[in-house]
Amino acid sequence: MHAPFVSVVIPAYNEGERLPRFVAELTRVFLERSAPPVEFVVVDDGSAPKQAELQRASVEAAQARLATAGARHQFTYVAAPRNQERARPSGSAGVTRQRASRGWPSWTRMAPSAPRSFTDWWR
């Protein structure tokens, strides 16, 4: 993999039912379109074991698909051993989250066109 041009952090807490669709769509879009190398880091903040397994499996499948296609992008899964709550730094994952004035917007509420819009931004 080339050094990533940009890193995108995707927070995930018990998103095992929704994250696989999102990751699959991101993978599909980034395989179809030209974009600088992007590193997607899915950070699991202490999800329940079944949810964590589904999340990890979706990231591993996406990375395998990117590697098979020879894509310059990369998916990585990082997991904290337990939930760190909203305003605390996730020391185990090396990620600090900050609270926005109105709370975090959920990636699960993004419009279906959001991944395409993101890649269109690079054009």
N, C-alpha and C positions, 0 to 999 in steps of 0.2 A: 504494500500500500504506500502511496505517496503521503507525504506529510499532509494532514488535513488543512484545508483552507479555513474551514469554520467547524466549530464543535457545537452540537445541539444537545442540550440536556433535556431528557424527557422524564419527569418525575412519575413514579408509579407506586401506588399503594393500593393493594388489592384490586388491581385492574386486569386480572387474568382473563376476564370475559371480553373486555373491549380492546386491550392493548394489541392482541394478535392481528385484528383487522387493521388497526392503525399502522402497525409496523409493516404488514404485508402491502398496504397501499403506498406507504413511503418507499418501500423497496421497488415496487412496480414503477412508480413515477421516476425514481432516480435511475432506474435501468433504461427507461425510455428516453430520457432527456439528458442533454449535455449540461453538466454543472461542475464547478470546482469540487475537489475532494471534500466530502463532508463526513464527519465522525458523529454518529448518533450514540449518545450515552444514555441508556435507560437506567435510572437510579431507583432501585426498589428500596423503599423506606420501611423495611420490616414487615412485609406482607405475610398473610397466613400461608402456611406451606403449600397448599394446593394452588393458590393464586400465584405464588412465587414460581412454582414449577411451570405453570402456563406462560407466565411472562418470560421466564428464561428460555423456554422452548421456542417461543416466537422470535426472540432475538437471535438465538442460535440458527434457526431456520433462515432468517433474513440474511445473516452473515454468510451462511453457506451458499445461498443463492447469489449474493454479490460476488463472492470469491469464484464461484463456478463461471460467472459471466465475465470475470476479469475486471470488474468495476473498481474504481478508485475510492469508493466509499466504504465505510466500516460501521458495523453495529457492535456495541460493547454493552454488557450487562454488569452492573455493580449492585451489590446487595448489602444493606445494613442488617445486623443481626436482630435488631428490634426497632420498632417505630420510634423516631426521634421527635415527633410532633412538629407542628408548623414553624415555629419561630426559633427552634434550636438548631445549631449546626449539626450536621450529620457527620461526626468525626470519623466513623468507620468507613464511610464512603468518600470522605474528603471533599464534601460538597457543603456549602453553607447556603441556606435558603433565607431569603428576606421576606418579610411580610409587606405586601403592598397595602395601600390605604383601604382598598375594597376587597382584599383577599386575593388569592391566586386564581387566575382564570384556569379553568380545567381544559386540558388538551382534548379531553373526551367530548367537549362541547364545540369543537371547531367544526366549521362547515365542511362538508365532504370535499369541497374544492380546495381546501387549505393546502394540502401538500402540493397541488399543482400551482397554486398561487406562490408558494415559497420558491419553487423552481423557476417560475416565470420571473421572479425578482432578479435572477442572475442574468437574464437576457439583456 
